[in-house]
Amino acid sequence: MTEAQAELSPVEAFVEIARQELEQVRRERQEIGMLVEQSQGEVEKLAQRNASIAATLRQIQSNFDTVPREDIRATYEAAADTQQRLFTMRGQLEKLQSDQTNLQRYIEFITSTMNLLEGRTQDEMADADSGRGSVIEQIIEAQEEERRKISRQIHDGPAQSLSNFILQAEIAMRLFDIDQDKAREELNNLKAAANSTFSQVRDYIFDLRPMMLDDLGLVPTVRRYAEAYKDKTGLELNVVVTGTERRLEAHREVLMFRTVQALLQNVRDHAQATQVKVLLDLDEAQVKASVEDNGRGFDAEAVLDKEGAPHGLQTIKDRLGQVGGQFQIESQPGEGTRVSFWVPSVEA
């Protein structure tokens, strides 16, 4: 006990010690959180490498007679090594996640004890704590989840395709001395795969940061995204724009576009809809938008009342709230869904 703590009452001294312990445990939880994130990244990389090697093995099996035995043996050895490392990393990740859960429980216990000794209610302590960090943590986590998603897409798509390109090129080179017709066929397949991968890369770049959002603004970018969305999903999608079409502050355009994008992705992944409508209304005082579908719907009240609303809805709501915006869901099972949101046109 320090000299300052000795001057306090026993209860106050204990609370001070508990506060220091709480800060220490929070730091440990943060460190473990970083290790969990690193381990998750490593597991994802190994899983993607495993999938890439599996694709290479399938290529080898279809061209078994033309692939050197050394290449076959090296590929099988790489597959065995990757699977073993993947198994080990998954075990390590599970251990870290368990430690993270235990530390969180300890934090909750210390917090509850401090509340009791200081005479504060759980709601008061929760409000004080969440006001400092919960919104920021949610936003950071959403950003990291988006990065993880793009990383998985690139590794599962273009990265794996490039690995296959190398193998197909080697096979074509060997076939030129054996069967030139077969070699031409292999090169044609390689060209088709390259065109497909190039299209994927363009889509990833647009999803990551559409350059036309900076150059042309919100409305043209939403229309362009809607066209690509229709081509990919086959859904009937209409975009209706009212009000005076104009440029907004850059961060507001990004926020509006990302919200429309996230809601359309939810429709694609969860709604089982056949028709979608996007409405943009550029009023003088505020910019409104809505995404409406004829899908299966859900109980909106039950979803938003849950801790950590699914499909990123809570994160969307928090982001809009940071700029004074609002968010509303109208949905019932079997009756489709309409999500509306709006933000002030200018900084208050």
GUTORDREN-591647 format. One line per field, with one value per residue (C-alpha): y, x, z; residue in three letters. Coordinates in pm, 1 decimal. Layout:
BEGIN
c2: Y_... .
c1: X_... .
c3: Z_... .
code: ALA_... .
***
This chain:
BEGIN
c2: 0.0_347.6_647.9_807.8_491.7_478.7_817.3_680.0_481.3_101.4_104.8_392.4_222.9_-100.3_83.1_249.1_-86.6_-233.6_54.4_-8.1_-379.7_-299.5_-87.3_-361.9_-630.4_-407.2_-365.6_-743.3_-790.3_-540.4_-724.0_-1057.4_-895.1_-799.4_-1156.2_-1291.5_-1064.4_-1168.5_-1536.9_-1495.9_-1341.1_-1626.8_-1886.8_-1714.9_-1706.8_-2075.6_-2166.9_-1973.9_-2137.7_-2475.6_-2398.2_-2281.4_-2600.6_-2807.5_-2629.6_-2700.1_-3067.8_-3079.5_-2926.1_-3184.9_-3469.5_-3352.7_-3333.1_-3608.7_-3745.1_-3410.2_-3287.4_-3388.3_-3626.5_-3375.2_-3115.0_-3367.3_-3467.5_-3103.6_-3011.3_-3299.9_-3214.9_-2850.8_-2963.6_-3178.3_-2900.2_-2639.1_-2861.5_-2928.8_-2559.1_-2475.3_-2728.4_-2583.3_-2221.1_-2298.6_-2454.6_-2146.7_-1918.1_-2108.8_-2079.5_-1702.8_-1654.7_-1850.5_-1628.5_-1321.6_-1439.5_-1509.7_-1163.9_-1005.0_-1187.9_-1069.6_-711.7_-738.2_-876.4_-592.8_-335.2_-475.6_-473.1_-109.8_-13.9_-173.3_-7.5_334.9_318.0_346.5_149.1_-80.3_156.4_456.2_266.5_123.0_468.8_613.1_328.3_309.1_684.7_660.5_373.3_153.7_351.3_392.1_21.0_-70.8_155.0_20.8_-336.7_-268.0_-126.0_-425.8_-666.0_-492.5_-528.3_-897.4_-947.8_-785.9_-983.6_-1310.1_-1213.1_-1130.5_-1448.6_-1671.7_-1501.8_-1326.9_-1473.7_-1829.6_-1756.8_-1622.8_-1942.2_-2142.9_-1918.9_-2019.7_-2388.1_-2358.1_-2170.2_-2441.2_-2712.1_-2526.1_-2489.7_-2864.9_-2950.2_-2750.0_-3026.2_-3302.7_-3180.5_-2826.4_-2840.8_-2929.1_-2648.7_-2394.3_-2516.0_-2467.5_-2113.5_-2027.0_-2145.7_-1931.6_-1625.2_-1676.0_-1716.4_-1399.9_-1199.0_-1326.6_-1241.6_-893.2_-835.0_-952.1_-715.8_-421.3_-512.1_-529.2_-188.2_-39.9_-197.0_-79.7_280.5_380.5_657.7_809.3_892.3_1148.7_1267.1_1269.7_1239.1_1030.5_995.8_877.9_634.5_481.6_445.1_278.2_45.0_-43.7_-145.6_-372.1_-508.8_-604.2_-777.6_-982.1_-1076.3_-1082.5_-882.8_-612.5_-288.6_60.8_382.9_690.0_1032.4_1336.2_1684.5_1883.8_1664.9_1815.8_1741.7_1700.5_1711.0_1421.6_1232.0_1257.8_1119.2_830.3_760.3_764.7_544.6_291.9_267.4_201.9_-48.9_-234.6_-247.9_-382.8_-649.0_-748.1_-780.4_-1000.6_-1222.0_-1246.7_-1114.6_-1370.9_-1083.3_-1046.1_-667.6_-383.4_-7.5_261.3_612.5_918.4_1252.0_1547.8_1801.9_2140.8_2061.3_1689.3_1400.0_1104.4_753.7_424.6_67.2_-135.3_-502.0_-757.2_-1031.3_-1247.5_-966.8_-1005.1_-879.7_-539.8_-465.9_-802.5_-762.3_-411.5_-497.4_-769.3_-700.2_-632.5_-624.3_-858.1_-772.8_-464.0_-267.7_-140.7_-21.9_158.7_325.9_434.7_576.6_783.5_905.5_1043.6_1307.4_1373.9_1127.3_891.2_536.3_351.5_-5.3_-113.1_-489.9_-785.0_-1154.7_-1225.5_-857.4_-732.1_-464.0_-89.5_75.3_455.8_688.1_1055.2_1299.0_1680.8_1829.5_2041.2_2045.1_2178.8 .
c1: 0.0_133.7_149.2_-145.4_-353.7_-268.5_-442.5_-768.1_-1032.5_-1012.3_-1298.0_-1145.8_-806.2_-958.3_-1143.9_-819.1_-638.8_-931.8_-916.0_-545.1_-612.6_-891.6_-659.8_-396.0_-645.5_-782.4_-430.6_-383.2_-715.3_-607.7_-276.8_-455.5_-701.6_-410.2_-275.3_-620.8_-638.3_-290.2_-373.4_-700.0_-507.2_-257.2_-536.3_-705.5_-378.3_-312.6_-670.5_-635.8_-298.5_-455.4_-734.0_-478.0_-272.2_-591.5_-665.4_-309.1_-351.6_-668.0_-474.2_-202.6_-454.1_-608.7_-261.8_-88.6_114.4_275.5_369.3_717.2_723.7_932.8_654.3_391.8_592.9_665.3_298.2_184.6_451.1_339.8_-21.5_71.2_281.8_7.8_-258.9_-42.2_33.3_-334.1_-432.7_-174.4_-275.6_-643.5_-562.6_-361.0_-643.7_-898.3_-671.4_-630.1_-1003.2_-1066.9_-817.4_-985.4_-1326.2_-1190.5_-1031.4_-1357.5_-1538.7_-1274.7_-1318.4_-1693.4_-1640.5_-1403.9_-1637.9_-1936.7_-1738.4_-1634.7_-1994.6_-2113.7_-1847.2_-1890.2_-2269.5_-2315.3_-2570.6_-2476.2_-2644.3_-2441.1_-2112.7_-2208.3_-2295.9_-1964.0_-1764.5_-1953.9_-1934.2_-1554.1_-1495.4_-1780.1_-1871.2_-1506.0_-1444.1_-1743.4_-1628.7_-1272.3_-1399.4_-1624.1_-1326.2_-1111.2_-1388.9_-1412.6_-1036.6_-1054.5_-1337.0_-1144.1_-832.0_-1026.7_-1180.2_-842.7_-678.6_-969.5_-1005.4_-715.5_-435.5_-551.6_-610.2_-255.5_-121.3_-322.7_-198.0_160.7_73.0_-131.1_154.0_404.6_171.3_124.1_502.5_553.8_265.4_413.3_669.1_405.9_64.7_37.8_-341.8_-365.3_-121.0_-337.5_-642.2_-456.3_-353.2_-711.9_-823.6_-550.8_-668.8_-1030.6_-925.3_-712.3_-1006.6_-1227.6_-967.9_-919.3_-1293.7_-1281.1_-994.9_-1188.4_-1486.8_-1268.9_-1118.4_-1466.4_-1588.5_-1279.0_-1294.6_-1485.8_-1277.4_-1586.4_-1717.3_-1435.5_-1470.8_-1847.0_-2017.4_-2281.3_-2560.5_-2353.3_-2164.2_-2484.5_-2623.0_-2300.4_-2299.0_-2664.5_-2582.5_-2299.8_-2522.8_-2794.9_-2543.9_-2399.1_-2717.7_-2984.2_-3213.1_-3438.8_-3300.6_-3436.7_-3271.2_-3492.7_-3336.0_-3535.9_-3435.7_-3142.4_-2853.4_-2535.1_-2206.8_-2188.6_-1900.6_-1667.5_-1721.8_-2101.6_-2088.6_-1871.8_-2106.5_-2419.8_-2265.9_-2122.4_-2460.9_-2644.1_-2375.0_-2399.1_-2780.5_-2776.6_-2526.4_-2763.9_-3045.3_-2826.0_-2709.3_-3018.5_-3342.7_-3417.6_-3572.0_-3649.8_-3698.2_-3507.4_-3561.4_-3312.2_-3441.1_-3214.2_-3369.6_-3130.0_-3324.6_-3179.0_-3165.1_-3088.3_-3005.4_-3242.2_-3206.4_-3389.1_-3337.3_-3656.0_-3694.4_-3973.4_-3783.3_-3868.1_-3841.4_-3779.0_-3896.2_-3725.8_-3794.5_-3657.3_-3343.8_-3255.1_-3328.3_-3064.4_-2711.9_-2507.5_-2771.5_-2687.5_-2597.0_-2400.4_-2720.1_-2598.6_-2270.3_-2458.6_-2679.8_-2377.8_-2193.2_-2494.3_-2536.0_-2181.1_-2284.9_-2630.5_-2806.3_-3094.0_-3183.8_-3515.6_-3618.1_-3965.5_-3997.4_-4215.1_-4163.2_-4289.4_-4353.3_-4018.3_-3796.6_-3754.1_-3450.3_-3447.1_-3171.8_-3086.3_-2810.0_-2792.7_-2676.0_-2409.6_-2218.6_-2432.4 .
c3: 0.0_-94.3_141.1_-36.3_5.3_378.5_426.4_282.1_462.7_422.4_169.2_-30.3_-28.2_-150.9_-428.6_-536.7_-544.3_-739.7_-986.3_-1047.4_-1088.9_-1333.4_-1546.3_-1545.6_-1646.5_-1921.0_-2058.6_-2050.4_-2228.8_-2494.5_-2544.9_-2575.1_-2814.2_-3039.1_-3020.1_-3104.0_-3408.2_-3522.4_-3472.6_-3663.0_-3949.1_-3946.4_-3939.2_-4233.6_-4429.9_-4361.1_-4452.5_-4777.7_-4847.9_-4778.8_-5026.0_-5283.3_-5244.6_-5275.4_-5605.0_-5721.2_-5634.9_-5845.3_-6136.4_-6091.1_-6084.1_-6411.6_-6575.3_-6381.6_-6672.9_-6760.7_-6411.3_-6286.3_-5990.8_-5793.3_-5825.1_-5715.7_-5409.6_-5315.1_-5343.7_-5122.6_-4865.4_-4865.9_-4815.4_-4514.0_-4359.1_-4406.3_-4255.1_-3949.3_-3897.2_-3943.8_-3676.4_-3434.2_-3495.0_-3447.8_-3110.1_-3011.0_-3122.2_-2914.4_-2606.8_-2654.6_-2703.3_-2382.0_-2194.1_-2340.7_-2216.4_-1867.0_-1845.0_-1952.4_-1671.9_-1424.3_-1545.6_-1496.0_-1144.1_-1043.8_-1196.0_-1007.4_-680.8_-731.5_-811.7_-487.5_-272.4_-433.0_-419.7_-796.3_-994.6_-1280.9_-1529.2_-1408.2_-1439.1_-1776.1_-1909.0_-1789.8_-1941.9_-2271.4_-2317.3_-2324.1_-2552.4_-2671.4_-2984.1_-3082.8_-3025.6_-3241.3_-3523.7_-3510.1_-3502.0_-3802.0_-3992.8_-3904.6_-4003.1_-4340.1_-4385.8_-4291.4_-4538.3_-4823.6_-4730.1_-4744.8_-5079.1_-5232.4_-5102.1_-5204.4_-5542.1_-5720.4_-5506.8_-5564.3_-5933.4_-5973.6_-5819.1_-6070.2_-6355.4_-6277.0_-6279.6_-6601.9_-6771.5_-6672.2_-6800.4_-7131.3_-7173.8_-7126.9_-7361.0_-7650.9_-7707.3_-7674.8_-7794.0_-7931.9_-7961.8_-7594.7_-7516.2_-7704.8_-7514.4_-7186.8_-7290.4_-7383.2_-7040.9_-6885.9_-7081.1_-6973.7_-6610.7_-6631.3_-6767.3_-6487.1_-6222.9_-6368.8_-6335.7_-5972.9_-5893.2_-6041.2_-5823.2_-5510.5_-5587.4_-5629.5_-5303.7_-5118.1_-5235.7_-5551.5_-5710.3_-5871.1_-5520.6_-5492.7_-5853.0_-5915.3_-5577.7_-5404.6_-5660.4_-5963.1_-5739.1_-5599.1_-5953.3_-6071.9_-5771.9_-5837.7_-6195.6_-6080.0_-5802.1_-6052.3_-6278.4_-5991.8_-5805.1_-6075.0_-5843.9_-5982.7_-5834.2_-5894.5_-5780.2_-5735.7_-5670.4_-5559.8_-5452.3_-5584.8_-5690.1_-5548.0_-5375.7_-4997.4_-4753.2_-4830.8_-4504.7_-4543.1_-4895.6_-4776.3_-4483.7_-4700.8_-4970.0_-4721.7_-4547.7_-4875.6_-4970.6_-4637.0_-4652.7_-5009.4_-4903.8_-4621.8_-4875.9_-5093.4_-4806.6_-4585.7_-4734.9_-5009.8_-5204.9_-5575.6_-5587.3_-5420.5_-5426.0_-5323.0_-5261.1_-5225.3_-5128.1_-5121.6_-4920.2_-4830.9_-4459.5_-4465.8_-4695.9_-4667.0_-4804.5_-4780.5_-4895.4_-4936.0_-5036.4_-5076.4_-4891.6_-4594.1_-4337.4_-3964.4_-3626.8_-3621.0_-3253.0_-3139.5_-3353.0_-3234.3_-2871.0_-2875.8_-2749.3_-3063.9_-3338.9_-3629.8_-3990.4_-3873.4_-3801.6_-3465.4_-3615.4_-3893.3_-3632.9_-3426.3_-3727.1_-3830.0_-3474.3_-3476.6_-3735.2_-3592.8_-3820.7_-3749.4_-3846.7_-3865.4_-3956.7_-4063.4_-4103.3_-4011.3_-4093.5_-4444.9_-4525.6_-4651.8_-4499.2_-4530.3_-4371.0_-4368.6_-4252.6_-4281.2_-4190.2_-4183.2_-4510.2_-4339.7_-4013.5_-3730.4 .
code: MET_THR_GLU_ALA_GLN_ALA_GLU_LEU_SER_PRO_VAL_GLU_ALA_PHE_VAL_GLU_ILE_ALA_ARG_GLN_GLU_LEU_GLU_GLN_VAL_ARG_ARG_GLU_ARG_GLN_GLU_ILE_GLY_MET_LEU_VAL_GLU_GLN_SER_GLN_GLY_GLU_VAL_GLU_LYS_LEU_ALA_GLN_ARG_ASN_ALA_SER_ILE_ALA_ALA_THR_LEU_ARG_GLN_ILE_GLN_SER_ASN_PHE_ASP_THR_VAL_PRO_ARG_GLU_ASP_ILE_ARG_ALA_THR_TYR_GLU_ALA_ALA_ALA_ASP_THR_GLN_GLN_ARG_LEU_PHE_THR_MET_ARG_GLY_GLN_LEU_GLU_LYS_LEU_GLN_SER_ASP_GLN_THR_ASN_LEU_GLN_ARG_TYR_ILE_GLU_PHE_ILE_THR_SER_THR_MET_ASN_LEU_LEU_GLU_GLY_ARG_THR_GLN_ASP_GLU_MET_ALA_ASP_ALA_ASP_SER_GLY_ARG_GLY_SER_VAL_ILE_GLU_GLN_ILE_ILE_GLU_ALA_GLN_GLU_GLU_GLU_ARG_ARG_LYS_ILE_SER_ARG_GLN_ILE_HIS_ASP_GLY_PRO_ALA_GLN_SER_LEU_SER_ASN_PHE_ILE_LEU_GLN_ALA_GLU_ILE_ALA_MET_ARG_LEU_PHE_ASP_ILE_ASP_GLN_ASP_LYS_ALA_ARG_GLU_GLU_LEU_ASN_ASN_LEU_LYS_ALA_ALA_ALA_ASN_SER_THR_PHE_SER_GLN_VAL_ARG_ASP_TYR_ILE_PHE_ASP_LEU_ARG_PRO_MET_MET_LEU_ASP_ASP_LEU_GLY_LEU_VAL_PRO_THR_VAL_ARG_ARG_TYR_ALA_GLU_ALA_TYR_LYS_ASP_LYS_THR_GLY_LEU_GLU_LEU_ASN_VAL_VAL_VAL_THR_GLY_THR_GLU_ARG_ARG_LEU_GLU_ALA_HIS_ARG_GLU_VAL_LEU_MET_PHE_ARG_THR_VAL_GLN_ALA_LEU_LEU_GLN_ASN_VAL_ARG_ASP_HIS_ALA_GLN_ALA_THR_GLN_VAL_LYS_VAL_LEU_LEU_ASP_LEU_ASP_GLU_ALA_GLN_VAL_LYS_ALA_SER_VAL_GLU_ASP_ASN_GLY_ARG_GLY_PHE_ASP_ALA_GLU_ALA_VAL_LEU_ASP_LYS_GLU_GLY_ALA_PRO_HIS_GLY_LEU_GLN_THR_ILE_LYS_ASP_ARG_LEU_GLY_GLN_VAL_GLY_GLY_GLN_PHE_GLN_ILE_GLU_SER_GLN_PRO_GLY_GLU_GLY_THR_ARG_VAL_SER_PHE_TRP_VAL_PRO_SER_VAL_GLU_ALA .
***
